[in-house]
Amino acid sequence: MMDGFLEAGACNLRSLQPRDAEAIFRNYASDDSVTRYALWPTHTRLETAQAFVYEALERCETGEEWTWSITAPDANECIGLVSARPSGHKAEIGYVLGQAFWNRGIMTAAVSCFIRWCFSETDLNLLWATCAVKNVASSRVLVKVGMEQGGILRGWHVFPNYSDKPQDCYVYTLLRSAT
Ligand SMILES: CC(C)(COP(=O)(O)OP(=O)(O)OC[C@H]1O[C@@H](n2cnc3c(N)ncnc32)[C@H](O)[C@@H]1OP(=O)(O)O)[C@@H](O)C(=O)NCCC(=O)NCCS
């Protein structure tokens, strides 16, 4: 369902490929400033990124998750990912981008494009996302793509690279009917 290529303006989205592991490791997974609010420990070995890509491709195959690589408009290298985990009529979306590419509108373009794809190519009725209250840039992206901020989920996630203590998160939603 998700083979292909999407033009998103400030970036492109294409299917995740096994050879993306090296760029994923180099561009963001080994960078503590990017993984600060990730749910997984910073990668210290390329093999960890390779295992992640292998498992992500398996989840794409089974439909458990859809993951797209983000690329710069003029290049094919993976600089980040955007993904969704469907569950019935709804799916949780997540995203990450290499620090060298921050603050150029890339993630806003990528998530907007991904939302359009989700509502045009699937039957989903609701997209949702969480982000740490302290993750100001991520909150900003979710607002800019048109998602609605709900309440605060107290102590929702532990971000292992940040603290052992569960952190408060915002929840954001977007109904198909609102697009
Ligand atoms: C969050 C993230 C995806 C943003 O990607 P990006 O391509 O830089 O996002 P954009 O450029 O589209 O938009 C970023 C917005 O945040 C704002 N911003 C960035 N850093 C900020 C800060 N420290 N304080 C306030 N606003 C900030 C930018 O000004 C911009 O808003 P504006 O257009 O109104 O000026 C990226 O920083 C990232 O991958 N972080 C690490 C992984 C992560 O946190 N993922 C999300 C988990 S929920």
The ligand as an SDF file (V2000), in Angstrom:
LIG
                    3D

 48 50  0  0  0  0  0  0  0  0999 V2000
   10.6180   18.3340   16.1580 C   0  0  0  0  0  0  0  0  0  0  0  0
   11.2220   18.2690   14.7650 C   0  0  0  0  0  0  0  0  0  0  0  0
   10.6150   17.1200   14.0250 C   0  0  0  0  0  0  0  0  0  0  0  0
   10.9640   19.5770   14.0270 C   0  0  0  0  0  0  0  0  0  0  0  0
   11.3530   19.4490   12.6610 O   0  0  0  0  0  0  0  0  0  0  0  0
   11.6360   20.7530   11.7760 P   0  0  0  0  0  0  0  0  0  0  0  0
   11.7810   20.3530   10.3490 O   0  0  0  0  0  0  0  0  0  0  0  0
   12.7430   21.5350   12.3890 O   0  0  0  0  0  0  0  0  0  0  0  0
   10.2510   21.5480   11.9590 O   0  0  0  0  0  0  0  0  0  0  0  0
    9.7590   22.8360   11.1570 P   0  0  0  0  0  0  0  0  0  0  0  0
   10.9470   23.5910   10.6350 O   0  0  0  0  0  0  0  0  0  0  0  0
    8.7470   22.3940   10.1810 O   0  0  0  0  0  0  0  0  0  0  0  0
    9.0270   23.6720   12.3060 O   0  0  0  0  0  0  0  0  0  0  0  0
    9.6710   23.8710   13.5510 C   0  0  0  0  0  0  0  0  0  0  0  0
    8.9590   24.9600   14.3310 C   0  0  0  0  0  0  0  0  0  0  0  0
    9.3840   24.9200   15.6810 O   0  0  0  0  0  0  0  0  0  0  0  0
    9.9560   26.1670   16.0440 C   0  0  0  0  0  0  0  0  0  0  0  0
   11.0140   25.8940   17.0050 N   0  0  0  0  0  0  0  0  0  0  0  0
   12.1220   25.1670   16.8370 C   0  0  0  0  0  0  0  0  0  0  0  0
   12.8540   25.1330   17.9580 N   0  0  0  0  0  0  0  0  0  0  0  0
   12.1580   25.8540   18.8820 C   0  0  0  0  0  0  0  0  0  0  0  0
   12.3700   26.2070   20.2380 C   0  0  0  0  0  0  0  0  0  0  0  0
   13.4380   25.7700   20.8900 N   0  0  0  0  0  0  0  0  0  0  0  0
   11.4550   26.9770   20.8520 N   0  0  0  0  0  0  0  0  0  0  0  0
   10.3500   27.4090   20.1860 C   0  0  0  0  0  0  0  0  0  0  0  0
   10.0780   27.1030   18.8850 N   0  0  0  0  0  0  0  0  0  0  0  0
   10.9810   26.3450   18.2660 C   0  0  0  0  0  0  0  0  0  0  0  0
   10.4410   26.7550   14.7410 C   0  0  0  0  0  0  0  0  0  0  0  0
   10.6120   28.1450   14.8440 O   0  0  0  0  0  0  0  0  0  0  0  0
    9.2900   26.3530   13.8210 C   0  0  0  0  0  0  0  0  0  0  0  0
    8.1250   27.1240   14.0340 O   0  0  0  0  0  0  0  0  0  0  0  0
    7.7410   28.4160   13.1140 P   0  0  0  0  0  0  0  0  0  0  0  0
    7.6190   27.9050   11.7020 O   0  0  0  0  0  0  0  0  0  0  0  0
    6.4530   28.8950   13.6760 O   0  0  0  0  0  0  0  0  0  0  0  0
    8.8710   29.3910   13.2360 O   0  0  0  0  0  0  0  0  0  0  0  0
   12.7390   18.0560   14.8510 C   0  0  0  0  0  0  0  0  0  0  0  0
   13.2660   19.0460   15.6830 O   0  0  0  0  0  0  0  0  0  0  0  0
   13.1140   16.6920   15.3900 C   0  0  0  0  0  0  0  0  0  0  0  0
   13.1950   15.7120   14.6500 O   0  0  0  0  0  0  0  0  0  0  0  0
   13.3840   16.6250   16.7060 N   0  0  0  0  0  0  0  0  0  0  0  0
   13.8260   15.3780   17.3310 C   0  0  0  0  0  0  0  0  0  0  0  0
   12.8360   14.2510   17.2710 C   0  0  0  0  0  0  0  0  0  0  0  0
   11.5040   14.5970   17.8730 C   0  0  0  0  0  0  0  0  0  0  0  0
   11.4290   15.3160   18.8480 O   0  0  0  0  0  0  0  0  0  0  0  0
   10.4610   14.0650   17.2410 N   0  0  0  0  0  0  0  0  0  0  0  0
    9.1190   14.2980   17.6670 C   0  0  0  0  0  0  0  0  0  0  0  0
    8.7240   13.3970   18.7550 C   0  0  0  0  0  0  0  0  0  0  0  0
    7.0420   13.7590   19.2280 S   0  0  0  0  0  0  0  0  0  0  0  0
  1  2  1  0
  2  3  1  0
  2  4  1  0
  2 36  1  0
  4  5  1  0
  5  6  1  0
  6  7  2  0
  6  8  1  0
  6  9  1  0
  9 10  1  0
 10 11  2  0
 10 12  1  0
 10 13  1  0
 13 14  1  0
 14 15  1  0
 15 16  1  0
 15 30  1  0
 16 17  1  0
 17 18  1  0
 17 28  1  0
 18 19  1  0
 18 27  1  0
 19 20  2  0
 20 21  1  0
 21 22  1  0
 21 27  2  0
 22 23  1  0
 22 24  2  0
 24 25  1  0
 25 26  2  0
 26 27  1  0
 28 29  1  0
 28 30  1  0
 30 31  1  0
 31 32  1  0
 32 33  2  0
 32 34  1  0
 32 35  1  0
 36 37  1  0
 36 38  1  0
 38 39  2  0
 38 40  1  0
 40 41  1  0
 41 42  1  0
 42 43  1  0
 43 44  2  0
 43 45  1  0
 45 46  1  0
 46 47  1  0
 47 48  1  0
M  END
$$$$
